[in-house]
Amino acid sequence: MKHLKRFTSSKFPCSSIAVCLWLAACFALVEYPARAAEDFKLTVYRQYPGKKCTSGYLAVNGTITCYTLERPWADNLQNISSIPAGTYSALLRYDHADHWRIELKDVPKRTNVQVHIGNQPDQTKGCILVGKKLGQDLCSLENSADALKAIKSAFYGSDSPNATPNKNISVQIVDAGK
C-alpha cells in the first residue's frame, strides 16, 4: 500500500483503498487481445489391422510419440469395434483414475471414446490405448502410463504444468494404406 500513497494528494483526496479500487476499475476497462487457441493434433496411424486387434502409432503435431492399440474393426459396434477413420475434435477429461484423458467428440454412433492407458485389447471398449512399446504379437503394449505422460507433456509443454493452455484438440484416425 506504500506505493499507492503517491496517488493520494490534494488533487486526489482519497484513501489508499479508494485509489486501489479506482485503479482496479480502470484496468478492468482495458481490453486485452484474446490469445488465439493453438492446435494440438494427434494422428493415429493404424498399421496392423487384424482379427484380434488393430495397432499402429500416434504422432503429436507430426512427431511420432508412441504406439496405439485398439479393438479390431467390427462395423463400429459400441464396446466391440474400433472407431471409423476420420478427424474428430476432442476435449480433456480429468474424472478418471488416471486423471487425464483425451475424449473424442462426435464419433458416429459412439460415446466416451478416449485415448487412455492400457496394455491389451480387452482393456478397452472401443477406445485408443497408448504405449511406449508394441509387443511382438502386435496386440499388446508396454509402458502405457509413460506414453500417456509423453502426450500430456506435449500438450502442456511441461512435465509439471501450472495452467491449462488454450488449445484446439483434434484426433485424426488414418487406416493403413490410405
N, C-alpha and C positions, 0 to 999 in steps of 0.2 A: 504494500500500500504506500510505501515511501515514495515510489516513483509517480504516484498519482497526485501527490501534493503539489507538484509543479503546475498542475492544471487548475488548482484552486487559487484564485486570486480575486481582486476586486472586480475583474471582468467576468469571472465565473464564480460567483459566490455560492458554492455548494459544497457539500461534504464529499469526501473521497468515495464513499459508496455511491452517491448520486453520479459522480463523474464516471465511475466504473460502469454503472448501468447505462449511462448515456453512450459511452464508447462501445459497449456491447450492442446497443441498438444500432449504432452507425455501422458496425461491422456486419450485422445481420442483413443490412440493406445492400451490401456489396454482393454482386453476382460473380461467382467463381465459375469458370468454364467447366462443364462436365467432362470427366475423362472418358474417352471412348473405350468401350469394352474391347479387350484383347480377345483374340481367338485362341482356343485351346482345342486342338483337333487330335482325336485318337483315330487311328486307322487299323482295323483288324484285317489282316491278310490271311484268309483261310487257304492253307497249302495242302492239307492232308485230310480230305473228306473221306469218311469210311462208314462202315455199318455200326461200329461201336462208339465212335466219337468223330469230332472234327477238330483238328488242331492247326495252328499256324503261329503267326507272330503279330505283335502290336507295336505300332510306331506312334510316338507322341510328337506332334508337329514335325513329322517327317523323319524323326530319329528312332530307329528300332530300339525298343526298351525291354521287351520281354516276350515270352511265348503265351499263346492262348489255348484254351481247351473249352469245347462246347459239346453239347449233345449232337448226335448226327441229325441230318435233315429228315424230318418226318412230317412233311406238309404243314409246317408251322403249328402243330398241335401244342396247346398250352401244357407246360410242365414235361413235355416229351421231346420236343424238337428244338433245334437251333432256330434262330430268327431269320427272316428273309434278308438277303443282301440289300443294302441301301444306306442312305445317310440319315441319321437321326439327331435331333437336338437332345441335350441331356442336362441333368442337374445333379447337384451333390446331395447325398443322404448322410446324415450323421446319427441315425437312430438304430443302428445295428450294433452287435457286439464288437465289431472291428472299428466302429465309429467313423468310417469314411468309405463311401461307395459312390460310384457314378451310376445314375439311373437314366436309361434311355427313355425318351418320351415319344408318344405316338407310334409305337410299333404296332403294325396291323394285327388286330385280334389278340393282342397280348398286353399284359400289365406287369409291372415290377421287374422288368428286365434290367439287370445290373451287371456292372463289372466289379468282381469281388474275388476274395481269396478262395482257394480250393485246389485239390490235387487230383481228383477223379471225376469222371462224367456223372457219377451218381451223387455228387455233392452239389449239383446244380439242377434247377428245374427250368432250364432254358436260358440261364444267364451266361456270361462270359467269364471264365476263370482265367487267372493270370499266374505265371510262374517264371522263375529265372532259368529253369532247366526243363527241357522236354524229355520225357522218358523214351527209351529205345522202342517201346511199343507204340509210340506216337499218341497214346491215350492216357498219359499221366504227366503230372507236373511236379516239380520240386521247388522249394523256396518261394512259395506263393506270397507269403507276407512281405518278403523283400521286394518282390515285383510290384505289389500294390504300393509299397513305400516309395519306390522309384517313380511311379506315376504321380503320387501325391506330391513328392518333392518337385517334380517338373511343373505341376500345377501352381504350387506356391512360390517356386523359385528359391526354396529354402527347406532344410530339414526341420527347422523349428520356426514356423511362421507365427506372426503375431496379428495377422488380419487376413481376411478372405479377399483376394483380388477380384476385380470386376472382369469376368471372362465369359465369353460365349463358348459353351462346350458343345462339341459335335462329335459323333461317333460314326465313322464310315465303315461298313462291312463290305469287303470285297471277296468274292469267290475266286478260287484258283482258276487261272487261265482266262480271266475276264478283265 
